[in-house]
Amino acid sequence: MTCTPGRTLTLRGKARPLGEVNIGFELTSTSAGGCTILMTEDVATGPGLAVPRMVRDPLIRMRNIETLQRLRLLAERNDS
């Protein structure tokens, strides 16, 4: 795990049964006082590496969209 406060966060997570994944978050300030978050994720170890990237990318993208939507809801709920 690495972290640059207010800028980046890198984690190692488990994605059973695919193995472990590297997850990255990059924050960019907006003019409205908030931020945008870029989330990246890919398999790092385990059987998931045998799945071609062009197959696993759409699945990871769907999962990350859901993750970012949940994060947005939490941030907006705590902001009010």
QUIDAFEN-V57293 format. One record per pair of residues at least 12 apart in sequence whose ideal C-beta (glycine too) atoms are under 10 Angstrom apart, sorted by the first residue. I is the first residue (numbers start at 1). J is the second residue. Records with the same first field share a line. If there is no record, write none. Layout:
I->J, J
//
This chain:
1->23
2->24
3->25
4->26, 27
5->27
6->27, 29, 35
7->25, 26, 27, 28, 29, 35
8->24, 25, 26, 27, 38
9->23, 24, 25, 26, 27, 37, 39
10->22, 23, 24, 25, 26, 40
11->23, 24, 25, 41
12->44, 45
13->41, 44
14->45, 46
15->41, 42, 43, 44, 46, 48, 56, 60, 63
16->46, 48
17->46, 47, 48
18->43, 44, 45, 46, 47, 48, 49, 50, 51, 56, 59, 60
19->43, 44, 45, 46, 47, 48, 49, 50
20->43, 44, 45, 46, 48
21->41, 42, 43, 44, 45, 46, 48, 56, 60, 63
22->40, 41, 42, 43, 44, 45
23->39, 40, 41, 42, 44, 60, 64, 67
24->38, 39, 40, 41, 42
25->37, 38, 39, 40, 41, 67, 68, 71
26->38, 39, 40
34->75, 76, 79
35->75
36->68
37->67, 68, 71, 72, 75
38->64, 68
39->60, 61, 63, 64, 65, 67, 68, 71
40->60, 64
41->56, 57, 60, 61, 63, 64, 67
42->56, 57, 60
43->56, 60
48->60
//
